[in-house]
Amino acid sequence: MRKIRIRQSQLEAPWQLAIGRFDGGTATLLDDARTGKKYAKESINVMQVQDGVWATRWGTREYTAEASAESAWLGVTEVVVNSDTRKLFAIGATTGKAYVYDGSAWSEVSGATFDASAKPSFLQIKSHLYITNGVDPMTRYDIASNTLVRYTAISTPSGVSATRGAGLSAGSNNNYYRVTALNDVGETAGSTEVVITTDKLRYEWDPSANEYVDLTWTAVSGATRYQVYYGTESGGELLLGESTTNSYRDDNSATVNPFVACPDADTTGAPKFSILGLSDNRLWGVGDPDNPYRVYWSGVGQYLGYFSAYYGGGWIDLEEGGREMPQWVGHYRTGRGDSSATILCSTPEGTGAVWQIGLYAQTVGSETFMSPVASKIVGAIGTSSPHSVVHAMDSIVFLNKRGVFTLGNKAQITNVLATEELSANIRPSYRSLKLSKIANFTAYWYDAKIFFSATESGNENDIIFIFDTERRNWTWKWTIGVKQFVEHTDSDGVTHFLAAPHTGTKLIEFSENVTDDLGQPFYQSIITGLLPVTRDTTEFVRVLEAFVSLARPRGTIKFEIIGVEKRKGFTTVASREITTSTTGGRFWTGLLGEITLKDEEDAPVTYDSANVKKSKRVRKLLNAIQFKLSANVADTKFTLLEFRAKGARVPTATVSAWRK
């Protein structure tokens, strides 16, 4: 029989593996061996760009001057002065003073100071910036006068006394009264209750027969009017009428309003909200430390910011004494599409709840007031992180102890709002955060991305992670943390994405034109999943060479190939440094539009190569392969276009270690 000699090359079939789509973002939920081609297992200090490729993240540079009297900012916001002018407004963490930045220097704003440890919340409306922090009374920055105005509480009426008219006598019918005082913003709590008995029920009184009760009390400094509440049982007083003097006659001509109870909280100094929101042209507030279950609303129009029922304001307690504490309030819609104030609540274990409140006009006699109807969204999840709540596209997105959630309409179902988790792909990483600090986590929606800054270790926010609302994927993480994000449009109309650092009062700007953090390089890396070389996960491939394609690379970049070898197991099988710089050239456009390269310096323009390919020989027998791209030197920048490996399928025996 004739022998046939077969060369080894004839047993090897060509093989290659390419990864050119990275639009899955980061997936830390899956183990390396389960991470698909479109996902990154690690994406440190990079971001998704173009059609979903990885690129060096934006660097940071100083944007504002220093405020020498302060060590850091408690909070920062932009104030719109007019259509052409905008300023930055900040509160200092050393003195609690307020400052404005006009583009060159910070200047102090007089009128009030703030608790230097309480994180502020800001809301601009009607040429006023409202400032709340859960500790100080609500304060207003009057933009035109450049001054702070703090709402000052007035005293509760005292010395209330009641006397019967000559036509009435003492009897078995109890009549209870309480009196409140009002100023231009709110109403005091009710006075000490006074009771007087009569021999007739109130509805039987005849004023012409001198059957009435006269009330008097000590005048309150700063009060503009008073309101009187009446009841037949102690503690059950309801609104009866008003007076502009410190006396009132109840002669049975006024109708008791069954919907307005005597307040037990003082709103004349405005409640000490931690979060203020705007819905249907009303201010809404939550986080009053004296009334943690309470949601307040103000009047509208000229009474915007006035929280007394007399001005169209009011309050409601959501399940008072229960487990759910209101944390955030803002504007959204119901499942039917109607506008509604929406409240996100927390619970100790982190699930929380979502409530919505509608206001409906009620008229009693000649008085019209707003009656609240509160409803809970069944099964919805709330927040423990009020400063992480953002409106993004058509949804509300927020953090809680279990993940990142969105509130919106449920697909294919009408008239239903629901919360859904967005963070499944990064759930292990998210839950490894220091969630005891979740109240300090912050977020901002910018450039179709939601930037979250959170605490991984220590006591301050030290990382940023990103949800891309266009590509619906995650980037985990940037190794820089901030106290707060803020957007500012300067006098030239250029918008800057800024942040308040934890130390120092120079705001920092995130910019794609910067490749370091305040002059210091940052480490960046991309690692793919550990990919089997064929669909049959028991096969091996002789990997001859690996390639990486980069767009406009700059600096020094390390390219590594990691794999599962037949003898050594999981190991780095090859690596190389890629050192490159801008490819330069100058061109000149002629009169007829032709492009001619030119050496003159009249109008030089540099260009970068849009696709730079680099390779590394591997020559290893691999069962699975993983790619890594990293950099740790200054002025390094790249966009990753593709990983690729080439080789040949090789028939091999089963690895002996697998048999043991």
GUBA-252003 format. One record per residue (C-alpha): residue in three letters; x, y, z. Coordinates in steps of 0.2 Angstrom, whole numbers, plus 5000, padded with zeros to 4 digits. Each point is the difference from the previous one (the first is absolute). Layout:
AlaXYZ...
// end
This chain:
Met500050005000Arg500650174996Lys500350125014Ile499350174999Arg500950145009Ile498950145007Arg500850165005Gln499550095017Ser499450154990Gln498849904991Leu499149955017Glu499950185005Ala498550104995Pro500150194999Trp499250095015Gln499750185006Leu499150095013Ala499450184999Ile499250125012Gly499450164992Arg498450045010Phe500150055018Asp498350085001Gly499549885015Gly501050125011Thr500749925016Ala499349845008Thr500749965017Leu498549895004Leu500749864989Asp501649905004Asp501450024987Ala499649844991Arg498250054998Thr500350184994Gly499550024982Lys501050084986Lys499150165001Tyr500350035018Ala501550065010Lys500449915016Glu501050165006Ser499950184993Ile501050115011Asn500150194996Val499249974982Met498350044993Gln498949954985Val500150114985Gln499450004982Asp499049844996Gly500549915016Val501949995001Trp501250045014Ala501050155002Thr501050105013Arg498950095012Trp499950195001Gly501350075011Thr499850145013Arg500750185002Glu499750145012Tyr498650124994Thr499750135013Ala501150105012Glu500249965018Ala498950075014Ser501450025014Ala498850005015Glu499349834996Ser500849835000Ala498749924988Trp498250024994Leu498549935008Gly499050024984Val500150094983Thr498750054987Glu499850124985Val498950155002Val499250084984Val500150195002Asn499250034983Ser500149934982Asp501850064998Thr500749985018Arg500249855011Lys501049995016Leu500649865012Phe499349995017Ala500849905014Ile499949985019Gly501749985010Ala500449855011Thr501050105012Thr499050165004Gly498349954993Lys500050164990Ala499350024982Tyr501050064985Val499750044982Tyr501349984986Asp499950124985Gly501449924989Ser501550075009Ala499849995019Trp498849955014Ser499150135010Glu499149985016Val498150025001Ser499350085016Gly498449975009Ala500149825007Thr501249865004Phe499849814999Asp500449855011Ala501749964994Ser499749815000Ala498349994992Lys499949964981Pro498950134991Ser498749984987Phe499750144987Leu498550054990Gln499950164989Ile498250074996Lys499450184997Ser501750085001His500349925017Leu501149865005Tyr499249905014Ile501349915012Thr499649865012Asn501149885010Gly498949925013Val500750105014Asp499850184997Pro498450084996Met499750024981Thr501050154993Arg499750094984Tyr501450084989Asp499350164992Ile501050004983Ala499650184996Ser500650075017Asn501349875003Thr499549975018Leu499349865010Val498350005009Arg499749885013Tyr498249965005Thr499850055018Ala498749915011Ile498750105010Ser499349965017Thr498549895003Pro498550105007Ser499950005019Gly498850065013Val498549934990Ser498450035010Ala498249974996Thr498450095007Arg498249964997Gly498750134994Ala498750065011Gly498749884992Leu501049845004Ser500349925017Ala501249865006Gly499449834995Ser500449824995Asn500550054982Asn501950014998Asn500850124988Tyr501849994996Tyr501050144992Arg501850024994Val500850154991Thr501550014988Ala500950154993Leu500650024982Asn501450094992Asp500450024981Val500649824999Gly499149895012Glu499049965015Thr500549975018Ala499449845010Gly498450025009Ser500050095017Thr499649925016Glu498249934999Val498750105009Val498349935004Ile498450085005Thr498349925004Thr498350064994Asp498249955003Lys499649994982Leu500849914985Arg501050124989Tyr498849974985Glu498650065011Trp500850175005Asp499050164995Pro501250154997Ser498550125002Ala499749935017Asn501950035006Glu500449824998Tyr501849994995Val501849975007Asp501350144999Leu501849944999Thr501550125004Trp501949965000Thr501750095001Ala500550084984Val501449924991Ser501550104993Gly500249974981Ala498249934998Thr499050054985Arg498449925006Tyr499449865011Gln498949844997Val498849935013Tyr499649815001Tyr498549925009Gly499549835005Thr498849915012Glu501349885006Ser501750045007Gly501449994986Gly498749994986Glu500050194996Leu499650044981Leu500250174991Leu498650125005Gly500550174994Glu501450145000Ser500350175007Thr501250144997Thr499950055018Asn500449915016Ser498149965003Tyr498649904992Arg498249985003Asp499249834997Asp498150034997Asn499649844990Ser500150104983Ala501649914995Thr500049824993Val501349895007Asn501249934986Pro500049815003Phe501649984989Val501250115009Ala500649955017Cys501050115012Pro501849994996Asp501249925012Ala501650064991Asp500650184998Thr500350054981Thr500250195003Gly501949975000Ala499749874986Pro500349825005Lys501849945001Phe500049904984Ser501449894994Ile499449994982Leu498950124990Gly499249974984Leu498850084987Ser498449924994Asp498650094991Asn500750175005Arg500049965018Leu501549985012Trp500049835008Gly501149955015Val500549855010Gly501249965013Asp499450115014Pro500949925015Asp498550055012Asn498849914988Pro500949864991Tyr498449934992Arg499450164993Val499950074983Tyr499750194998Trp499450104985Ser499850194998Gly498850114991Val500250054982Gly500350174991Gln500350145013Tyr499949875013Leu501349894994Gly501149955015Tyr498650035012Phe499549845009Ser498550055010Ala498349934995Tyr499450185000Tyr501250034985Gly499649844991Gly501349905008Gly499949855012Trp500749845005Ile499649815002Asp500949875010Leu500349844990Glu499749845011Glu500550105016Gly500949885012Gly500449884987Arg501649944992Glu500150114985Met500850175001Pro499850134986Gln501850044992Trp499750094984Val498550094991Gly499950064983His498950014984Tyr499549844990Arg498549934993Thr498749865005Gly499849844990Arg498650094990Gly501250144996Asp499350145012Ser501250115008Ser500349965018Ala501250045015Thr501049845002Ile500849955017Leu501449875002Cys500149925017Ser501349905009Thr499849855012Pro501449935011Glu500449854989Gly500150114985Thr498449954989Gly499050165004Ala498450054991Val499350134988Trp498550115003Gln499150124989Ile498950155006Gly498750094990Leu499250165006Tyr498150034997Ala499150175003Gln498749995014Thr498850155004Val499250035017Gly499050155001Ser501050144992Glu501649915003Thr500949894987Phe501549895005Met500949854994Ser499749835006Pro501349874998Val499849824994Ala501549895002Ser500249834992Lys501449875001Ile500749924985Val499849815004Gly501749914999Ala501050154996Ile501850035008Gly500650165008Thr501650085004Ser501250035015Ser501050124989Pro499150164996His501450094992Ser500249854988Val498350034992Val500050064982His498750034986Ala500849914985Met499050004984Asp498349935004Ser500449935017Ile500550035018Val501749915004Phe500649985018Leu501149895012Asn499549905014Lys500949875011Arg499549864987Gly500550084984Val499650134987Phe498250024996Thr498950094988Leu498250065002Gly498950004984Asn498749924990Lys500149814998Ala500249944982Gln498449944992Ile498950045015Thr499050165001Asn499550115015Val501449925010Leu501650075008Ala501349885006Thr501850005006Glu501349894992Glu501849965004Leu501350074987Ser501549935009Ala499949814998Asn501650004989Ile501050095014Arg499149935015Pro501549925010Ser501050164997Tyr498650125006Arg499649905015Ser501850005005Leu499950195002Lys500050075018Leu498150025000Ser500050075018Lys500550164991Ile498649994987Ala499250165005Asn501650094994Phe500049924983Thr499650124986Ala499549994981Tyr499850114985Trp499449984982Tyr501150074987Asp500449964982Ala498749865000Lys500949925015Ile499649985018Phe501650035011Phe499949935017Ser501350045013Ala500149885015Thr501149935014Glu501049854998Ser501050025015Gly500350135013Asn498750135004Glu499950114984Asn499549964982Asp501549934992Ile499449924983Ile498850054986Phe499049874990Ile499050044985Phe498349944992Asp500050044981Thr498150044996Glu500349984982Arg500949844999Arg499249935016Asn501649945008Trp501250035014Thr501750065003Trp500849955016Lys501050105006Trp501050165000Thr501250015015Ile499550185005Gly498650055011Val499150175002Lys498950085013Gln498750064987Phe499950034981Val499450164992Glu499850074983His500450184995Thr499850104984Asp501350145000Ser499850184993Asp500649934983Gly498649884999Val501249855003Thr499349875012His501249925012Phe499749845010Leu500750045018Ala500249915017Ala500350065017Pro501549905007His500149945018Thr501450125005Gly500350174993Thr498850134992Lys500750004982Leu498649914991Ile500749874987Glu499449984982Phe499949834991Ser500650024982Glu500449894986Asn501450114996Val501049965016Thr500949835002Asp500450015019Asp499250055016Leu500650175006Gly501749964992Gln500249835007Pro499949844988Phe498649875004Tyr500149814997Gln498849944987Ser499649824994Ile498849904990Ile499949815003Thr498949894990Gly499249845006Leu500949834999Leu499449944983Pro500049824994Val501049984984Thr498649904992Arg498249955004Asp500749835006Thr500750065017Thr501249855001Glu500950044984Phe501750094999Val500650124986Arg501850054996Val499950195001Leu501450074990Glu499750185001Ala498950135008Phe499550174994Val499350165007Ser499350154990Leu500050175007Ala499350174994Arg501250155003Pro501049925014Arg501250115010Gly501349965013Thr500549825007Ile498749865000Lys500249825005Phe499249864990Glu499949835009Ile499449834995Ile499449895014Gly499449824997Val499849825006Glu501549904994Lys500049824999Arg501449975013Lys500150175010Gly498250035001Phe499450185002Thr501450124997Thr500650154990Val500749934984Ala500650164991Ser500150195003Arg500850154992Glu500150195002Ile499250114986Thr500950175000Thr499350124987Ser499850184998Thr498950124989Thr500349974981Gly500350174994Gly499750094983Arg499650164993Phe498950034986Trp499450154989Thr498350024991Gly500250084983Leu498850114991Leu499249864991Gly499849905016Glu501549884997Ile501049945015Thr501950024999Leu501249955014Lys501150155004Asp501550045011Glu499650185003Glu499450065016Asp498650114994Ala498649895006Pro500649845007Val498849865005Thr500449845008Tyr499149844998Asp500049835009Ser499849834992Ala498249945002Asn500649815001Val501649955007Lys500349815000Lys501349915011Ser500449825002Lys500949885012Arg500549824996Val499349885012Arg500449824994Lys499149915014Leu498749865001Leu498550085008Asn498349945006Ala499450175004Ile500650184997Gln499850175008Phe500650174994Lys500650155011Leu500450174995Ser500750125014Ala501050165003Asn500750095015Val501150144993Ala499650184997Asp499250074984Thr499449834994Lys498449994990Phe499249874989Thr498449934992Leu499949814999Leu499349944983Glu500449815000Phe500849865008Arg500549854988Ala501049845001Lys500549884986Gly500649825000Ala499549834996Arg498949865007Val501149865006Pro499449825005Thr500649975018Ala499849875013Thr499050035016Val501050105013Ser500549875013Ala499650125014Trp498249994994Arg500049815003Lys500550015018
// end
